């Protein structure tokens, strides 16, 4: 049996779907929730050393 381009396209499509579903499963898994919550709150973290210069140069 010879493999043609359509067989290769089918294999790549199925492999892509499996990778996509694996990433979605990882992203919505319970073990990843804590890390994503910490990353989501990073913009709201207080850091006096870095923010002092930017606030002084751009007063509101």
C-alpha positions, 0 to 999 in steps of 0.5 A: 500500500502506497501512502499519498499526500492525502494520507499524510494530510489526514495524519497531520490533521489528527495529530494537530487535533490531539495536540490541541485537545492536550493543550486545552486539557492542560490549561483547564486542569486543576493542577494548573489553576494556582499558577494561572491565578498567580500570573493573572494577579501579577499586574496588580502586585505592589512593587515600590522599587520599580513603580516609584520612578514611573509614577513620579515621571507620569503623575495622574 
